[in-house]
């Protein structure tokens, strides 16, 4: 039997569904190999944005500090 491939979004969706079904945050985080902080972040993003909240977000800052501060010479 071949390994089942799953995307990050699929795993996050399974995580949220099981959490909504009443499983505890701590046990699910242990099973999925994530911290509780990450578990709560996934849940918050889902509750805020729905399925779109489960997608990866850009890590790039919205503004560049170097571009917004004048050079001190």
C-alpha positions in Angstrom: 0.0 0.0 0.0 1.5 3.4 -1.0 2.0 6.2 1.4 -0.9 8.7 1.4 0.2 12.2 0.4 -1.5 15.1 2.0 -1.0 18.9 1.8 -0.4 21.2 4.7 -3.9 22.6 4.2 -5.5 19.1 4.3 -3.7 18.5 7.6 -4.8 21.8 9.0 -8.4 21.1 7.9 -8.3 17.6 9.6 -6.9 19.3 12.7 -9.7 21.9 12.9 -12.5 19.4 12.1 -11.3 17.1 14.9 -11.0 20.0 17.3 -14.6 21.1 16.5 -15.7 17.6 17.1 -14.6 17.9 20.7 -11.1 16.5 20.9 -8.7 18.3 23.2 -6.2 20.9 21.8 -3.3 19.3 23.8 -3.9 15.8 22.5 -4.4 16.9 18.9 -1.3 19.1 19.0 0.7 16.1 20.3 -0.6 13.8 17.5 0.0 16.4 14.7 3.5 17.2 16.1 2.8 21.0 16.6 2.9 23.2 19.6 -0.3 24.4 21.3 0.6 27.9 20.3 0.5 26.8 16.6 -2.7 24.9 17.2 -4.4 28.0 18.6 -3.0 30.0 15.7 -4.5 27.6 13.1 -7.9 27.7 15.0 -7.9 31.5 15.2 -7.1 31.9 11.5 -9.9 29.4 10.6 -12.4 31.2 12.7 -11.4 34.5 11.3 -11.1 33.6 7.6 -12.7 30.2 7.1 -10.9 27.8 4.8 -8.8 30.6 3.3 -7.3 31.0 6.8 -5.7 27.5 6.5 -3.5 28.5 3.6 0.1 29.5 4.2 0.6 33.2 4.6 3.5 35.3 3.1 6.3 35.8 5.6 7.4 39.0 4.0 6.8 42.1 6.1 4.2 44.5 4.9 6.7 47.4 5.1 10.4 47.6 5.0 11.9 49.4 8.0 14.8 50.5 5.9 12.6 52.0 3.3 10.5 53.9 5.7 13.2 55.5 7.9 15.4 58.3 6.6 19.2 57.7 6.5 21.1 59.2 9.5 24.3 60.7 8.2 
